[in-house]
């Protein structure tokens, strides 16, 4: 059975690129605080697509979507679209957290603190972090354990 690819499908590649190259000031500010695994060593992706939707920011290790909302989201049509998107992500066990654009300029640390509240643990699985050294740690631990047993 072949599973359908839902992350970063080629059909949305140009749209993702266009959005990355034209971030809103609020998205640019939040990205400056999330990029390079600055927030609790979590890797975030910007303008990442899942299914038919492009997310502002996505943290794969936490299955967390962070959206910055401008005026277009506060209309009946915008609210309906956001509700549909959120339901789609909820069915994939992806949490969605939303902030108004102005909030990043008024209270950036408050936004980061809210995002942290959605993290499962204090330390993500190392294989999903920037360093990606999980396998090496297991090998070293296994080697130490084997050496100790040999000495007994």
N, C-alpha and C positions, 0 to 999 in steps of 0.2 A: 504494500500500500504506500503510495507516494503522498507525503504531507505537503500541503501548500505553503509556500514561503510567504510569511506575512511581514517580516522585518525588512525595511529598506528595499522594497521591490523596485525593479528597474523602471517600471512605468512612472514612478514618482521621482526618479533621480534628478531630472532637470529642475523640478519644482523645489526639491530640497536644496539644491545648489543655489537657486535663485533666492530662496529665503535666507540661507546662510550669508549670502552676500548683501543682504538688505535688512539686517536686524534692526528692530526698533531701538531707540535709545534705552528703553527699559530692558529689553532682551540683552543688549550689549553690556549693560551694567551688571546684570545678573550673571551673564556668561563670564565676565571678568572675575567673578567670585567663585564660580564653579569649575572652570577649566583647569586642566592639569591636576585633577584629583585634589584640589585645595580643601574641599569640605569633607573632613573626616576620612580622607583617603578614598572617597567614592569617585568612580569615573562617571562623568556625565557626558552625554552626547547631545549636540544641539541639532535641531531640525531633523530628527530621527523619525522615520515613518514606520507605522505599524498598521497593517491592513490598508484601508483607504485614507488614513489620516496622517498628517505630519505634526509631530509633537514639538513644542518649543524646546524642551529639555527632557532627556530620559536617562535614568540611572538603571542599567541592567541588573546590577547586583541586588538592588532593592525593589525592582519592578515598580519604579516610581516615575510618574510623569509630572513635570512642573510646567504650568502654563502661566504666561503673563497676559492678562486680558486688558485690551483697550476698549474704547467706546463701542465698537461694533459688537462686543459681547453682551452689552447691556440693553439690547433690543429684544423684542419678542422672538424674532428669527434667530438672533445670536444665542439666546437662552435655549431655544429648542435644539439648535445644532449642537451646543455644548452638552446638553443633557443626553443626546443621542451618542455623541462621542464617548462621554463618561460611561455610559451603559456598556458600550462596546468594549472598552478597556476593563471594566469591572468583570465582564465575562471571561477575560484573559488573566484575571487576578493581578491586574495592574492598577495601582492606586493613583488617583489624580488629585493634585493639589493646585489651587488657583490663587493668583494674586492680581490685584489691580496694578497697572503699570506704575502709577504714582507712588505706590508703596515702596518700591525698590529705592526710590530717591529719598523718601521720608524716613524709612526704617529698614535699611538693608540688613542689619544684624538681626532684627526681629524676623525677617523673612528666612534667613539662614537657620535661625533657631526653630522655626516652624518646620522647615524641611528636615532638620535633624530628628524631630519627633517621629518622623515616618521611617527612620532607619530601624531595622530589626535588631541589630546588635551594635555594640561599640566598635567592633572590628568586622568588616566584611570578609567573606571567604577570600583569602589571598589570591586564589587563581583568577578572581574577577577584579583585582586591583591593578593599578598601573605597573607595579613591580612584577606581578605574575610569578612569584617564586615558590609557590605552594609545593610543586613536585620536588624541588630541591630540598625543602625543609623535611618532607617525608623521608627522602632518601637519607639525609643526615641522621635523622632520628632512628631510622631502621638500622643504619650502620652502627650507631652507638649501642643500641640494644643488642645487636648480634655480637658485638665485641664483648660486652659485659657477660653474656651467656657463655661465650667461649672461655672466658677467664675462670668461671666457677667450677 
